[in-house]
Amino acid sequence: MPGSVGREKSVPAENRRLKKVREALDQKKISYEYTDEDGCGSLDFLFRGLKFHVWEYCDNGEWGAETNVFNVGKSRDIETDYEAVIAAEILTWPDMIQ
């Protein structure tokens, strides 16, 4: 069931953002914490003992996300089709065993 792996804090389901990324995490059975700040979604999660994040932002009307899913030691901004780009990277990771 989508969202069953994640813990989404006090944001109605219809208002949750980063849907493609959350679906990728659910598919990989990676637990995450979702929060919402000023209408932007934020995901924090562990994978193989390493901390990852996807923090959405809107800067002068331009949406994007800062993430470290490509390199855990370095964050980078993704702006064009950021959800699809980040979700595609997560889907290349090995499945979690549960």
N, C-alpha and C positions, 0 to 999 in steps of 0.2 A: 504494500500500500504506500503510495508516494507520501513523503513527509514523515513516515513512521520511524525512520532512522534518525531524522533530525529533531532537534528541540527548538521549536520556533516560538519565541517569546512574545506573547500578547499582541500579535499582529494578525488581524483577520485574514483567513486564507486567501480571499479575493484581492487583498492588498499586498501580499508578499511578493517581493521582487527576486531577481536572480533565479527564475524558474528553471531555465535550462541547466544551470550549474547545480541547483539542488537535485534535479532529476538525475544528472550524471553521478552525483555523490550517492544518491539512493540506489542507483543501479549497481554501483561498486560496493554497496553496503558499508559506506564510510559515514560514521556518525559526525554530525556537525551541530554547531550552535548558530542559529539565525537571529539577528537583531536588526532593528530598523532605526535609523537616525536621520531625522529631517527628510524623510521620504526616500532615503537611499538604503539598499540592503547591504548587510554585512554577514559574511560567513567565516567562521573560525572552526578548524578541524585538525585532527591528528591523523597522520598516515605513516605507518611503520615507525612510530615514535617521534616523528618530526612535525612541527607546528606549521600549518599553512593557513592562509587567509585570502579572501576575496572581498575587497571593500569597494563598494560602488560609490561613485561621486557624480555630481553634476556641476560643471564649471562653465559659467556663462552660457548655459543652455546646451552644452556639449556633455553627453553622458559617456562614462567610461568606468573602468575599475582598476584598482591597484591590486596586484596579486603577486604571490611568490610561488605559484604552482609550477613554473618552468624551472626555477632554481631556488631552493628553499633558503639560501643565504642572500638572495637579492630580489627585491621587489621591482616590478615594472608596471607601467601603465598601458592598458589596452583600451583603445577608444572605438575602433570600427568593429561592429558586430562582436563586442567583447564577450557576451555570454556564450555565443557559439564557439569562439576561439578557446575560451577557458574550459568549457565543457568537453570539447574535443580532446584537449590535453589530458584531462582527468580520465577520460575513457580509454586512454592508452595505458593507464596504470594497471598492474595486476589486481585481480579481484581479492577482496578481503575474505577470509574464511571465518564463518560464524556458525 
